[in-house]
Amino acid sequence: MKFIDEFRDADMAKAVLCQIHRQSKRHVRLMEFCGGHTVTIMKHGIRQLLPETIEMLSGPGCPVCVTANADLDKAIALARQPDVIITTFGDMLRVPGSRSSLQKTRADGADIRVVYSTIDALQIARENPAKAVIFIGIGFETTAPTIAASIMKAEEDGINNYYVLSLHKLCPPVIKALLDSGEVKLDGLICPGHVSTIIGSRPWEFAASDYGIACVVTGFEPLDVLQSVDMLVNQLEQGKPRVEIAYRRGVTTEGNLRAQELMNIVFEPSPASWRGMGSVPQSGLRLRKEYERFDAEQAFDIDPGPTLEHKGCICGDILRGVKTPPDCKLFRTSCTPEHPVGPCMVSSEGSCASYYHYGTV
C-alpha cells in the first residue's frame, strides 16, 4: 500500500478484525506506548471493535505529558531571567508547572517564542546577539537528532548565545522501568513508530527476550494499529513472543544510523525525571562535556522554587497504565482542554485529551 486512504480502507479493516476475533482465544493485555497510537485507537473506536479477550492500555509515550513539573519550573525560571529569549515547540506553552506555565509567563512579559524547528531558534539567536536564546529541548529519540544538529551548527557558525535545556527522554529504558515495577501485567507492546524510525527495532528486543513481552513496531493509521494487534495476538497464541515490524515503510532493524550518530556525538545518556515514575536511570540525554557550554543548566543560575503537584490530578497513574482518564475526578469537570489541570489534557496526544474528544464514559 502506498497511499494514506489505503490504510483507512473499511473493508480491509473488517478483514483484519475478523482474523483477530478468530485467533484470539485467551485474555491478553496490550499497551500502546505512543500517544499518537492512543489518538488513532480512540478516534477510530478500535477498542470497542476488538474482542473482549483483548484489553488495551495506554502508556507513557507523550513527551509533553511525561515532562515533570520540576523540569517545567526550570524552563519558566529561565524565561523570567533578563535578556533571555525562550524558544519552544507550541505544545509546551500551556502545560502547567508547579505555579505557572510558559503561556502565563509570556503574558507577564517574558519573551517566549514558538518555533517549528531548531533552525528557527538558531535564526533568532543570530538576529539577537545581545540576548541569550534558549531552546526547550523536549521529545523522545525522534526530535533529539535535530536538536543535536542545531548545537553542532551553532558551534560551527560561532553562535555563542544559543543554549538548550535538555529535557529529552529515551523510550526503551522507561518501558524496562515499567516492567520492573510490576504494577501492570503486560502481554504485548505496540512500539512507537516514529521513535523506532530513529532507533530501529533492535532496542525493543529486551522486552521479548527478558520479559516474554510480544512486541510489534507500527505506524499511526487505523490499519497499522489493527495489523499490530493481529500480529501480537498471533505471537501470543503461538507462545512465541518476539519483535516484529509492521511499519516497514518507516522502520528498519538498525534504524537511522546517521541520526543516531548525531545524537551520540552531542548527547550522552543520563537519569531523567518522568512524571509519575520519578527518576529513571539512563532514560534522558545530557550534553557531553565537549558541548556543555550550550547547556542552559550549566550556563544559568536557575532557582525554580519548590516543586508542587496539582491536587487531584492523576496524570502520573494514567501514564503508567494503572488508571484511565475517566478514573480521575477532575476529568471533564475542572480539567478540560480549555482549562487543563494536568499535561495529559494539554497535549493533543495526551490520553486525557484523546478520551475527552473521542472516548465514551
LOKE-46332 format. One line per 4 residues: number of its first residue (from 1); their letters; for each residue x, y, z of N, C-alpha, C. Coordinates in pm, whole numbers, padded with zeros to 5 digits, always signed. Layout:
LOKE-46332
NUM	A	X,Y,Z,X,Y,Z,X,Y,Z  ...
end
This chain:
LOKE-46332
1	MKFI	+00084,-00119,+00000,+00000,+00000,+00000,+00088,+00125,+00000  +00045,+00228,-00076,+00127,+00347,-00094,+00060,+00474,-00042  -00072,+00475,-00030,-00142,+00598,-00003,-00217,+00590,+00129  -00235,+00708,+00193,-00296,+00713,+00325,-00434,+00649,+00326
5	DEFR	-00516,+00676,+00221,-00653,+00624,+00223,-00656,+00471,+00223  -00551,+00409,+00172,-00546,+00263,+00176,-00533,+00211,+00318  -00472,+00290,+00405,-00455,+00249,+00544,-00579,+00281,+00627  -00684,+00331,+00560,-00811,+00358,+00627,-00926,+00286,+00558
9	DADM	-00893,+00187,+00477,-00994,+00115,+00399,-01081,+00031,+00491  -01212,+00054,+00488,-01305,-00013,+00580,-01311,-00163,+00556  -01311,-00206,+00431,-01320,-00349,+00402,-01195,-00422,+00452  -01080,-00362,+00433,-00958,-00424,+00482,-00957,-00430,+00634
13	AKAV	-01008,-00324,+00697,-01015,-00322,+00843,-01106,-00434,+00894  -01220,-00453,+00827,-01312,-00561,+00867,-01245,-00697,+00855  -01166,-00715,+00750,-01100,-00843,+00730,-00998,-00870,+00841  -00922,-00767,+00876,-00823,-00784,+00983,-00892,-00809,+01116
17	LCQI	-01000,-00737,+01141,-01075,-00757,+01266,-01132,-00898,+01276  -01183,-00949,+01165,-01235,-01086,+01165,-01125,-01186,+01200  -01007,-01162,+01147,-00894,-01250,+01177,-00855,-01242,+01324  -00855,-01121,+01378,-00824,-01104,+01521,-00926,-01179,+01606
21	HRQS	-01053,-01164,+01574,-01159,-01232,+01651,-01145,-01384,+01641  -01106,-01433,+01526,-01093,-01578,+01508,-00979,-01637,+01591  -00867,-01566,+01595,-00750,-01628,+01656,-00731,-01593,+01804  -00800,-01491,+01854,-00782,-01450,+01993,-00863,-01540,+02085
25	KRHV	-00795,-01624,+02162,-00863,-01722,+02247,-00852,-01689,+02395  -00740,-01631,+02437,-00720,-01605,+02579,-00705,-01456,+02605  -00732,-01419,+02731,-00726,-01277,+02767,-00582,-01228,+02766  -00559,-01116,+02697,-00426,-01056,+02693,-00438,-00906,+02717
29	RLME	-00330,-00849,+02770,-00325,-00704,+02793,-00215,-00646,+02705  -00255,-00556,+02619,-00162,-00491,+02527,-00153,-00343,+02562  -00034,-00289,+02554,-00014,-00146,+02579,+00040,-00079,+02454  -00029,+00028,+02412,+00031,+00113,+02309,+00113,+00219,+02381
33	FCGG	+00241,+00225,+02347,+00331,+00318,+02416,+00304,+00462,+02375  +00283,+00484,+02248,+00285,+00619,+02190,+00149,+00688,+02198  +00151,+00818,+02231,+00028,+00896,+02234,-00038,+00906,+02098  +00043,+00903,+01991,-00015,+00904,+01856,-00098,+00780,+01831
37	HTVT	-00056,+00666,+01883,-00135,+00543,+01871,-00264,+00554,+01953  -00254,+00616,+02071,-00374,+00633,+02154,-00479,+00714,+02080  -00435,+00821,+02013,-00530,+00904,+01937,-00598,+00820,+01828  -00520,+00742,+01753,-00577,+00659,+01647,-00676,+00558,+01704
41	IMKH	-00640,+00495,+01813,-00727,+00393,+01875,-00858,+00456,+01921  -00849,+00571,+01987,-00970,+00635,+02039,-01054,+00695,+01926  -00990,+00762,+01832,-01062,+00831,+01725,-01141,+00735,+01638  -01085,+00616,+01615,-01149,+00519,+01525,-01222,+00406,+01599
45	GIRQ	-01235,+00422,+01731,-01313,+00324,+01808,-01256,+00184,+01807  -01125,+00173,+01799,-01063,+00040,+01785,-01084,-00045,+01910  -01079,+00015,+02027,-01101,-00063,+02150,-01236,-00134,+02147  -01338,-00063,+02102,-01473,-00120,+02100,-01488,-00229,+01995
49	LLPE	-01403,-00228,+01893,-01414,-00325,+01784,-01340,-00455,+01814  -01248,-00450,+01909,-01169,-00569,+01940,-01248,-00667,+02027  -01212,-00793,+02025,-01284,-00890,+02109,-01257,-00863,+02257  -01346,-00916,+02343,-01334,-00895,+02486,-01207,-00957,+02544
53	TIEM	-01146,-01046,+02470,-01023,-01110,+02516,-00903,-01016,+02513  -00917,-00902,+02445,-00804,-00809,+02430,-00831,-00682,+02508  -00746,-00656,+02606,-00754,-00534,+02686,-00643,-00440,+02642  -00680,-00317,+02610,-00583,-00218,+02562,-00556,-00115,+02671
57	LSGP	-00428,-00088,+02696,-00385,+00013,+02792,-00300,+00117,+02721  -00306,+00240,+02771,-00224,+00348,+02715,-00100,+00367,+02802  +00014,+00393,+02737,+00140,+00407,+02809,+00191,+00550,+02813  +00319,+00566,+02849,+00375,+00699,+02875,+00437,+00766,+02753
61	GCPV	+00387,+00737,+02633,+00453,+00784,+02512,+00409,+00920,+02464  +00399,+01017,+02552,+00371,+01156,+02514,+00476,+01242,+02582  +00573,+01297,+02508,+00683,+01369,+02573,+00639,+01492,+02651  +00533,+01558,+02605,+00480,+01672,+02680,+00425,+01624,+02814
65	CVTA	+00353,+01512,+02811,+00287,+01462,+02932,+00386,+01415,+03037  +00494,+01352,+02994,+00586,+01292,+03091,+00688,+01392,+03146  +00690,+01514,+03091,+00781,+01616,+03144,+00737,+01654,+03285  +00826,+01636,+03381,+00793,+01656,+03521,+00776,+01805,+03554
69	NADL	+00697,+01833,+03657,+00676,+01972,+03699,+00808,+02042,+03731  +00901,+01968,+03792,+01030,+02030,+03827,+01103,+02080,+03703  +01094,+02005,+03593,+01159,+02047,+03469,+01086,+02164,+03404  +00954,+02162,+03411,+00878,+02276,+03360,+00911,+02402,+03438
73	DKAI	+00927,+02386,+03569,+00960,+02501,+03654,+01096,+02560,+03615  +01191,+02474,+03574,+01321,+02525,+03528,+01305,+02612,+03404  +01223,+02566,+03309,+01201,+02643,+03187,+01136,+02777,+03218  +01040,+02777,+03310,+00972,+02901,+03348,+01069,+02996,+03418
77	ALAR	+01154,+02941,+03506,+01253,+03024,+03576,+01352,+03086,+03478  +01393,+03011,+03377,+01482,+03066,+03274,+01414,+03179,+03198  +01286,+03162,+03169,+01212,+03263,+03092,+01204,+03396,+03166  +01211,+03390,+03298,+01197,+03512,+03379,+01328,+03586,+03396
81	QPDV	+01438,+03531,+03346,+01567,+03597,+03360,+01579,+03710,+03257  +01654,+03814,+03289,+01667,+03926,+03194,+01748,+03886,+03071  +01715,+03950,+02960,+01787,+03932,+02833,+01788,+03787,+02787  +01677,+03718,+02808,+01662,+03579,+02766,+01542,+03568,+02673
85	IITT	+01561,+03495,+02564,+01450,+03458,+02475,+01435,+03306,+02482  +01317,+03262,+02518,+01289,+03118,+02522,+01225,+03079,+02389  +01275,+02973,+02328,+01213,+02918,+02207,+01166,+02776,+02239  +01049,+02742,+02190,+00989,+02614,+02226,+00888,+02571,+02121
89	FGDM	+00862,+02443,+02116,+00751,+02393,+02036,+00620,+02436,+02104  +00518,+02459,+02024,+00394,+02519,+02075,+00321,+02437,+02179  +00335,+02303,+02173,+00257,+02221,+02266,+00307,+02231,+02409  +00421,+02297,+02432,+00471,+02315,+02568,+00412,+02436,+02638
93	LRVP	+00355,+02530,+02562,+00316,+02658,+02620,+00216,+02644,+02734  +00114,+02559,+02715,+00003,+02556,+02810,+00020,+02451,+02919  +00131,+02377,+02918,+00149,+02273,+03020,+00174,+02340,+03154  +00092,+02309,+03255,+00109,+02374,+03384,+00227,+02318,+03462
97	GSRS	+00312,+02409,+03512,+00415,+02370,+03606,+00360,+02376,+03747  +00447,+02397,+03844,+00400,+02399,+03984,+00308,+02517,+04012  +00344,+02633,+03957,+00267,+02753,+03989,+00226,+02834,+03866  +00279,+02802,+03752,+00251,+02880,+03632,+00272,+02793,+03510
101	SLQK	+00276,+02856,+03394,+00304,+02789,+03267,+00383,+02885,+03181  +00441,+02836,+03073,+00512,+02926,+02982,+00417,+03028,+02921  +00293,+02987,+02895,+00196,+03079,+02838,+00167,+03195,+02933  +00145,+03163,+03060,+00118,+03268,+03159,+00241,+03356,+03179
105	TRAD	+00358,+03293,+03176,+00482,+03369,+03193,+00502,+03464,+03075  +00466,+03420,+02955,+00473,+03509,+02839,+00376,+03625,+02854  +00256,+03597,+02904,+00158,+03704,+02925,+00208,+03806,+03028  +00295,+03761,+03118,+00351,+03852,+03218,+00469,+03934,+03163
109	GADI	+00507,+03909,+03038,+00610,+03991,+02975,+00735,+03919,+02931  +00748,+03790,+02961,+00868,+03717,+02919,+00867,+03699,+02768  +00985,+03695,+02709,+00999,+03678,+02564,+01006,+03528,+02533  +00892,+03471,+02501,+00881,+03327,+02473,+00821,+03312,+02334
113	RVVY	+00895,+03243,+02247,+00854,+03235,+02106,+00837,+03089,+02064  +00727,+03064,+01994,+00702,+02930,+01940,+00778,+02915,+01809  +00851,+02805,+01795,+00924,+02776,+01673,+00880,+02640,+01620  +00904,+02619,+01493,+00867,+02493,+01431,+00987,+02399,+01415
117	STID	+01107,+02453,+01434,+01226,+02371,+01426,+01340,+02444,+01495  +01449,+02371,+01520,+01566,+02434,+01580,+01632,+02533,+01482  +01605,+02519,+01353,+01656,+02616,+01255,+01601,+02755,+01288  +01473,+02760,+01324,+01412,+02887,+01363,+01479,+02944,+01487
121	ALQI	+01507,+02857,+01585,+01570,+02902,+01709,+01710,+02958,+01682  +01786,+02891,+01595,+01919,+02941,+01560,+01912,+03077,+01491  +01813,+03095,+01406,+01799,+03223,+01336,+01766,+03334,+01435  +01684,+03304,+01533,+01653,+03404,+01636,+01780,+03441,+01712
125	AREN	+01864,+03342,+01738,+01991,+03371,+01807,+02081,+03460,+01722  +02084,+03434,+01592,+02165,+03518,+01502,+02115,+03662,+01502  +01984,+03678,+01505,+01924,+03811,+01495,+01925,+03887,+01627  +01956,+03819,+01736,+01952,+03882,+01869,+02081,+03851,+01945
129	PAKA	+02195,+03900,+01897,+02323,+03863,+01958,+02340,+03912,+02102  +02262,+04012,+02141,+02273,+04063,+02279,+02186,+03985,+02377  +02107,+03890,+02327,+02019,+03810,+02413,+02066,+03665,+02414  +02035,+03596,+02522,+02057,+03452,+02528,+01931,+03383,+02476
133	VIFI	+01947,+03299,+02377,+01833,+03227,+02318,+01840,+03082,+02364  +01736,+03039,+02436,+01734,+02905,+02495,+01623,+02823,+02430  +01661,+02710,+02377,+01562,+02618,+02319,+01526,+02514,+02423  +01395,+02496,+02446,+01348,+02395,+02541,+01343,+02261,+02468
137	GIGF	+01441,+02177,+02495,+01456,+02053,+02420,+01379,+01939,+02481  +01254,+01921,+02437,+01176,+01807,+02484,+01158,+01711,+02366  +01111,+01593,+02396,+01085,+01494,+02292,+01163,+01367,+02318  +01126,+01265,+02243,+01194,+01137,+02252,+01308,+01132,+02149
141	ETTA	+01349,+01013,+02114,+01458,+00996,+02017,+01424,+01057,+01881  +01297,+01083,+01856,+01254,+01139,+01728,+01309,+01279,+01706  +01305,+01363,+01809,+01345,+01503,+01793,+01490,+01529,+01834  +01550,+01440,+01911,+01685,+01464,+01963,+01790,+01485,+01854
145	PTIA	+01786,+01411,+01742,+01890,+01435,+01640,+01889,+01576,+01583  +01771,+01634,+01561,+01767,+01769,+01505,+01819,+01871,+01606  +01796,+01847,+01734,+01847,+01939,+01835,+01998,+01923,+01848  +02046,+01800,+01837,+02191,+01778,+01835,+02254,+01850,+01716
149	ASIM	+02188,+01841,+01602,+02240,+01908,+01482,+02245,+02059,+01500  +02146,+02115,+01572,+02145,+02261,+01592,+02263,+02305,+01679  +02298,+02222,+01776,+02413,+02255,+01862,+02542,+02249,+01782  +02556,+02148,+01698,+02675,+02138,+01613,+02683,+02255,+01516
153	KAEE	+02567,+02298,+01464,+02564,+02412,+01372,+02600,+02541,+01444  +02551,+02556,+01568,+02585,+02675,+01646,+02735,+02683,+01671  +02796,+02569,+01699,+02941,+02568,+01719,+03014,+02602,+01590  +02968,+02542,+01481,+03033,+02565,+01351,+03026,+02711,+01309
157	DGIN	+02910,+02776,+01335,+02890,+02915,+01291,+02933,+03017,+01397  +02981,+02970,+01511,+03023,+03063,+01615,+02909,+03138,+01680  +02794,+03073,+01692,+02678,+03135,+01758,+02692,+03109,+01908  +02732,+03210,+01982,+02767,+03192,+02123,+02654,+03223,+02220
161	NYYV	+02539,+03262,+02167,+02426,+03296,+02256,+02311,+03195,+02244  +02342,+03076,+02196,+02240,+02971,+02179,+02261,+02862,+02284  +02151,+02825,+02351,+02158,+02725,+02457,+02039,+02628,+02444  +02055,+02511,+02503,+01948,+02412,+02505,+01925,+02365,+02649
165	LSLH	+01800,+02365,+02690,+01761,+02299,+02815,+01717,+02158,+02777  +01803,+02061,+02802,+01777,+01925,+02753,+01686,+01850,+02849  +01562,+01832,+02805,+01464,+01753,+02881,+01424,+01629,+02802  +01515,+01582,+02717,+01487,+01468,+02631,+01465,+01340,+02712
169	KLCP	+01388,+01250,+02653,+01362,+01121,+02715,+01391,+01009,+02614  +01441,+00897,+02666,+01465,+00777,+02586,+01361,+00672,+02622  +01303,+00608,+02521,+01186,+00524,+02543,+01213,+00383,+02598  +01306,+00306,+02542,+01325,+00170,+02595,+01353,+00164,+02745
173	PVIK	+01435,+00254,+02803,+01459,+00244,+02947,+01334,+00260,+03033  +01240,+00344,+02988,+01121,+00363,+03072,+01027,+00242,+03061  +01026,+00176,+02946,+00949,+00051,+02936,+01008,-00053,+03030  +01140,-00061,+03036,+01204,-00154,+03130,+01165,-00120,+03272
177	ALLD	+01163,+00009,+03306,+01124,+00051,+03441,+00980,+00012,+03472  +00891,+00030,+03374,+00751,-00009,+03393,+00738,-00160,+03417  +00810,-00238,+03337,+00803,-00383,+03352,+00863,-00426,+03485  +00972,-00363,+03525,+01035,-00398,+03653,+00948,-00362,+03772
181	SGEV	+00866,-00259,+03758,+00782,-00216,+03871,+00676,-00320,+03905  +00633,-00398,+03807,+00531,-00499,+03831,+00392,-00443,+03854  +00373,-00312,+03838,+00241,-00252,+03860,+00138,-00299,+03758  +00183,-00314,+03634,+00092,-00350,+03526,+00144,-00477,+03459
185	KLDG	+00060,-00578,+03452,+00097,-00702,+03384,+00065,-00686,+03236  +00169,-00695,+03153,+00151,-00680,+03009,+00186,-00809,+02937  +00116,-00833,+02827,+00148,-00946,+02740,+00210,-00899,+02610  +00172,-00779,+02567,+00221,-00730,+02439,+00238,-00580,+02439
189	LICP	+00325,-00532,+02350,+00356,-00390,+02342,+00351,-00345,+02197  +00273,-00239,+02172,+00275,-00171,+02042,+00382,-00063,+02051  +00494,-00087,+01986,+00610,+00002,+01999,+00594,+00124,+01907  +00650,+00237,+01947,+00629,+00363,+01874,+00699,+00365,+01738
193	GHVS	+00625,+00404,+01636,+00678,+00405,+01500,+00781,+00513,+01476  +00750,+00637,+01517,+00841,+00748,+01488,+00972,+00732,+01564  +00964,+00693,+01690,+01085,+00669,+01768,+01169,+00559,+01703  +01102,+00453,+01661,+01173,+00339,+01603,+01230,+00370,+01465
197	TIIG	+01176,+00471,+01398,+01238,+00516,+01273,+01382,+00560,+01299  +01406,+00616,+01417,+01540,+00660,+01454,+01622,+00545,+01513  +01567,+00476,+01612,+01649,+00378,+01686,+01639,+00237,+01629  +01543,+00212,+01538,+01524,+00078,+01484,+01444,-00010,+01578
201	SRPW	+01428,-00136,+01542,+01350,-00229,+01624,+01434,-00304,+01726  +01565,-00307,+01706,+01651,-00388,+01792,+01646,-00347,+01940  +01637,-00217,+01974,+01635,-00180,+02116,+01515,-00234,+02194  +01413,-00286,+02124,+01296,-00341,+02194,+01311,-00491,+02222
205	EFAA	+01418,-00551,+02174,+01430,-00697,+02185,+01438,-00745,+02329  +01486,-00659,+02420,+01494,-00699,+02561,+01356,-00734,+02617  +01253,-00665,+02569,+01118,-00688,+02621,+01072,-00830,+02591  +01106,-00879,+02472,+01069,-01015,+02433,+01159,-01119,+02499
209	SDYG	+01290,-01095,+02495,+01385,-01197,+02544,+01389,-01205,+02696  +01381,-01089,+02765,+01395,-01088,+02911,+01263,-01093,+02986  +01155,-01046,+02923,+01027,-01036,+02993,+00915,-01115,+02927  +00941,-01174,+02811,+00838,-01252,+02742,+00724,-01167,+02688
213	IACV	+00754,-01041,+02654,+00653,-00949,+02602,+00657,-00950,+02450  +00545,-00976,+02387,+00536,-00968,+02242,+00542,-00822,+02199  +00618,-00792,+02094,+00637,-00653,+02050,+00616,-00639,+01900  +00544,-00534,+01861,+00529,-00501,+01720,+00544,-00350,+01705
217	VTGF	+00635,-00309,+01617,+00652,-00168,+01584,+00557,-00134,+01470  +00477,-00029,+01488,+00380,+00001,+01382,+00362,+00151,+01363  +00288,+00185,+01256,+00259,+00323,+01223,+00132,+00372,+01290  +00073,+00478,+01235,-00029,+00552,+01309,-00165,+00558,+01240
221	EPLD	-00182,+00485,+01132,-00312,+00478,+01068,-00392,+00361,+01127  -00525,+00361,+01112,-00607,+00255,+01172,-00563,+00114,+01134  -00532,+00092,+01006,-00489,-00041,+00965,-00352,-00076,+01020  -00266,+00023,+01040,-00138,-00002,+01107,-00162,-00063,+01245
225	VLQS	-00250,+00002,+01321,-00275,-00043,+01458,-00342,-00179,+01459  -00441,-00198,+01372,-00508,-00328,+01367,-00412,-00439,+01327  -00324,-00411,+01232,-00226,-00511,+01192,-00134,-00546,+01309  -00095,-00446,+01387,-00007,-00473,+01501,-00078,-00560,+01604
229	VDML	-00205,-00534,+01628,-00281,-00618,+01722,-00290,-00760,+01671  -00318,-00774,+01543,-00325,-00907,+01482,-00193,-00982,+01498  -00082,-00914,+01473,+00049,-00977,+01486,+00081,-01012,+01631  +00043,-00925,+01723,+00067,-00952,+01865,-00014,-01073,+01912
233	VNQL	-00140,-01077,+01874,-00225,-01190,+01912,-00169,-01320,+01856  -00123,-01314,+01732,-00065,-01433,+01669,+00058,-01482,+01748  +00145,-01388,+01785,+00262,-01425,+01866,+00220,-01490,+01998  +00124,-01428,+02064,+00085,-01474,+02197,+00012,-01608,+02192
237	EQGK	-00072,-01627,+02091,-00143,-01755,+02079,-00044,-01867,+02045  +00063,-01835,+01974,+00165,-01934,+01943,+00264,-01954,+02058  +00260,-01861,+02155,+00355,-01869,+02266,+00497,-01836,+02225  +00512,-01748,+02125,+00645,-01713,+02074,+00660,-01561,+02067
241	PRVE	+00677,-01497,+02184,+00695,-01350,+02183,+00826,-01311,+02116  +00821,-01207,+02035,+00938,-01159,+01963,+00911,-01015,+01919  +01006,-00956,+01847,+00989,-00821,+01795,+00966,-00829,+01644  +00854,-00770,+01599,+00824,-00765,+01456,+00801,-00621,+01414
245	IAYR	+00816,-00595,+01287,+00795,-00461,+01232,+00675,-00464,+01138  +00573,-00387,+01171,+00457,-00371,+01083,+00460,-00235,+01013  +00570,-00167,+01025,+00584,-00030,+00972,+00708,-00023,+00884  +00714,-00116,+00789,+00833,-00128,+00704,+00857,-00003,+00619
249	RGVT	+00753,+00076,+00597,+00774,+00196,+00517,+00850,+00304,+00594  +00872,+00282,+00724,+00945,+00381,+00803,+01055,+00325,+00890  +01047,+00197,+00923,+01135,+00140,+01026,+01215,+00024,+00973  +01343,+00019,+01011,+01429,-00095,+00984,+01480,-00150,+01117
253	TEGN	+01546,-00262,+01111,+01603,-00320,+01233,+01707,-00227,+01294  +01793,-00167,+01209,+01903,-00085,+01258,+01862,+00059,+01287  +01757,+00108,+01221,+01717,+00247,+01238,+01798,+00342,+01152  +01789,+00469,+01183,+01859,+00573,+01107,+01996,+00595,+01170
257	LRAQ	+02097,+00537,+01111,+02232,+00539,+01170,+02291,+00679,+01177  +02261,+00762,+01078,+02313,+00900,+01079,+02250,+00980,+01194  +02121,+00962,+01214,+02055,+01032,+01324,+02109,+00986,+01459  +02131,+00856,+01472,+02190,+00803,+01595,+02329,+00860,+01618
261	ELMN	+02405,+00875,+01510,+02540,+00929,+01521,+02537,+01072,+01573  +02445,+01153,+01520,+02432,+01292,+01566,+02401,+01297,+01715  +02305,+01214,+01758,+02271,+01210,+01900,+02392,+01173,+01985  +02465,+01072,+01940,+02577,+01021,+02020,+02695,+01118,+02024
265	IVFE	+02709,+01200,+01921,+02817,+01298,+01921,+02792,+01406,+02027  +02667,+01452,+02035,+02635,+01568,+02120,+02588,+01526,+02260  +02510,+01418,+02267,+02446,+01380,+02394,+02505,+01250,+02449  +02482,+01229,+02578,+02510,+01101,+02642,+02394,+01068,+02735
269	PSPA	+02365,+00940,+02755,+02253,+00902,+02842,+02274,+00951,+02985  +02164,+00981,+03050,+02168,+01029,+03188,+02036,+00993,+03256  +02030,+01000,+03388,+01900,+00982,+03454,+01805,+01093,+03411  +01677,+01064,+03408,+01576,+01165,+03375,+01454,+01144,+03462
273	SWRG	+01389,+01254,+03493,+01269,+01250,+03575,+01146,+01241,+03486  +01065,+01139,+03509,+00941,+01116,+03435,+00822,+01142,+03526  +00724,+01211,+03475,+00604,+01235,+03554,+00541,+01100,+03594  +00517,+01084,+03722,+00452,+00963,+03771,+00545,+00847,+03794
277	MGSV	+00671,+00860,+03749,+00765,+00749,+03763,+00894,+00788,+03833  +00916,+00916,+03854,+01037,+00960,+03919,+01157,+00948,+03828  +01275,+00936,+03889,+01399,+00929,+03813,+01419,+00789,+03758  +01440,+00781,+03627,+01462,+00653,+03559,+01605,+00653,+03504
281	PQSG	+01689,+00557,+03545,+01828,+00555,+03500,+01840,+00547,+03348  +01937,+00619,+03295,+01975,+00612,+03153,+01858,+00641,+03058  +01761,+00718,+03104,+01643,+00744,+03021,+01637,+00888,+02971  +01743,+00965,+02995,+01748,+01102,+02946,+01874,+01126,+02865
285	LRLR	+01887,+01248,+02815,+02005,+01286,+02738,+02059,+01418,+02793  +02187,+01419,+02828,+02253,+01544,+02865,+02365,+01571,+02766  +02403,+01698,+02758,+02509,+01735,+02664,+02644,+01681,+02713  +02720,+01628,+02620,+02855,+01581,+02654,+02943,+01699,+02694
289	KEYE	+03052,+01670,+02761,+03140,+01774,+02813,+03187,+01868,+02702  +03212,+01812,+02583,+03260,+01895,+02473,+03158,+02002,+02431  +03031,+01981,+02466,+02926,+02075,+02423,+02854,+02139,+02541  +02908,+02125,+02661,+02832,+02171,+02777,+02820,+02324,+02784
293	RFDA	+02899,+02396,+02704,+02881,+02543,+02703,+02746,+02582,+02642  +02681,+02488,+02571,+02547,+02514,+02517,+02437,+02468,+02613  +02475,+02416,+02728,+02379,+02361,+02825,+02324,+02474,+02911  +02193,+02499,+02900,+02133,+02609,+02976,+02145,+02589,+03126
297	EQAF	+02141,+02464,+03172,+02153,+02439,+03316,+02293,+02472,+03367  +02394,+02459,+03282,+02530,+02493,+03320,+02556,+02643,+03310  +02490,+02708,+03216,+02519,+02849,+03186,+02445,+02948,+03275  +02332,+02905,+03334,+02249,+02998,+03410,+02223,+02945,+03551
301	DIDP	+02211,+03039,+03644,+02166,+03004,+03779,+02014,+02993,+03776  +01964,+02875,+03803,+01819,+02852,+03794,+01765,+02824,+03934  +01667,+02903,+03975,+01602,+02882,+04104,+01452,+02868,+04081  +01405,+02747,+04048,+01263,+02731,+04016,+01172,+02726,+04138
305	GPTL	+01229,+02718,+04258,+01147,+02707,+04378,+01103,+02564,+04400  +01031,+02539,+04509,+00987,+02402,+04540,+00886,+02350,+04438  +00895,+02222,+04410,+00803,+02160,+04314,+00671,+02127,+04383  +00562,+02162,+04318,+00428,+02132,+04369,+00353,+02047,+04267
309	EHKG	+00275,+01953,+04314,+00189,+01874,+04226,+00046,+01923,+04238  -00029,+01912,+04131,-00166,+01963,+04129,-00261,+01866,+04199  -00330,+01915,+04298,-00415,+01832,+04381,-00524,+01765,+04298  -00534,+01635,+04312,-00639,+01560,+04243,-00600,+01508,+04106
313	CICG	-00493,+01562,+04046,-00451,+01518,+03912,-00384,+01381,+03921  -00427,+01287,+03835,-00369,+01152,+03837,-00297,+01122,+03706  -00242,+01226,+03643,-00170,+01204,+03517,-00061,+01099,+03532  +00008,+01099,+03644,+00115,+01001,+03664,+00064,+00859,+03659
317	DILR	-00051,+00833,+03723,-00110,+00699,+03721,-00155,+00661,+03581  -00209,+00758,+03508,-00256,+00732,+03372,-00138,+00699,+03281  -00028,+00770,+03297,+00090,+00745,+03214,+00152,+00609,+03241  +00135,+00557,+03361,+00187,+00424,+03393,+00091,+00313,+03353
321	GVKT	-00029,+00349,+03309,-00126,+00250,+03266,-00204,+00186,+03378  -00194,+00241,+03501,-00267,+00180,+03613,-00406,+00239,+03630  -00429,+00356,+03567,-00563,+00416,+03569,-00591,+00476,+03432  -00717,+00506,+03407,-00758,+00568,+03282,-00816,+00706,+03312
325	PPDC	-00826,+00795,+03214,-00878,+00930,+03240,-01013,+00934,+03312  -01111,+00848,+03276,-01237,+00856,+03349,-01226,+00824,+03499  -01114,+00764,+03540,-01093,+00739,+03684,-01062,+00866,+03760  -01026,+00973,+03690,-00988,+01098,+03755,-01112,+01182,+03786
329	KLFR	-01123,+01229,+03908,-01238,+01309,+03949,-01242,+01445,+03880  -01126,+01489,+03828,-01121,+01619,+03761,-01159,+01611,+03614  -01157,+01490,+03558,-01179,+01471,+03415,-01318,+01518,+03373  -01320,+01605,+03272,-01443,+01663,+03216,-01515,+01759,+03312
333	TSCT	-01461,+01781,+03432,-01523,+01876,+03525,-01434,+02000,+03532  -01338,+01998,+03626,-01247,+02113,+03634,-01130,+02102,+03538  -01110,+01985,+03477,-01000,+01965,+03382,-01055,+01937,+03243  -01037,+02033,+03154,-01081,+02023,+03015,-00969,+02077,+02926
337	PEHP	-00976,+02056,+02795,-00872,+02113,+02708,-00862,+02264,+02717  -00973,+02332,+02746,-00971,+02478,+02759,-00908,+02522,+02891  -00925,+02440,+02996,-00871,+02471,+03127,-00805,+02347,+03185  -00690,+02309,+03131,-00626,+02185,+03175,-00561,+02198,+03312
341	VGPC	-00577,+02095,+03392,-00509,+02088,+03521,-00377,+02013,+03506  -00379,+01908,+03423,-00260,+01826,+03403,-00221,+01820,+03256  -00099,+01778,+03228,-00048,+01779,+03090,-00116,+01678,+02999  -00173,+01572,+03054,-00240,+01473,+02969,-00364,+01530,+02901
345	MVSS	-00412,+01644,+02951,-00525,+01711,+02888,-00478,+01823,+02794  -00350,+01863,+02806,-00298,+01971,+02723,-00259,+01920,+02585  -00174,+01818,+02584,-00120,+01769,+02458,-00227,+01701,+02374  -00221,+01721,+02243,-00316,+01655,+02153,-00297,+01504,+02156
349	EGSC	-00178,+01456,+02201,-00153,+01313,+02210,-00169,+01261,+02352  -00212,+01345,+02444,-00234,+01302,+02581,-00356,+01212,+02593  -00350,+01116,+02683,-00462,+01022,+02699,-00590,+01094,+02738  -00579,+01192,+02828,-00700,+01262,+02873,-00764,+01339,+02758
353	ASYY	-00683,+01406,+02677,-00738,+01478,+02562,-00803,+01382,+02464  -00742,+01265,+02442,-00798,+01166,+02349,-00932,+01114,+02401  -00938,+01083,+02530,-01064,+01036,+02589,-01170,+01147,+02584  -01126,+01270,+02607,-01220,+01382,+02608,-01284,+01399,+02470
357	HYGT	-01202,+01396,+02368,-01252,+01422,+02233,-01322,+01302,+02169  -01274,+01181,+02199,-01322,+01065,+02126,-01380,+00954,+02212  -01360,+00962,+02343,-01400,+00849,+02428,-01545,+00857,+02471  -01591,+00748,+02527,-01724,+00741,+02586,-01706,+00701,+02730
361	V	-01777,+00769,+02819,-01767,+00741,+02963,-01907,+00723,+03020
end
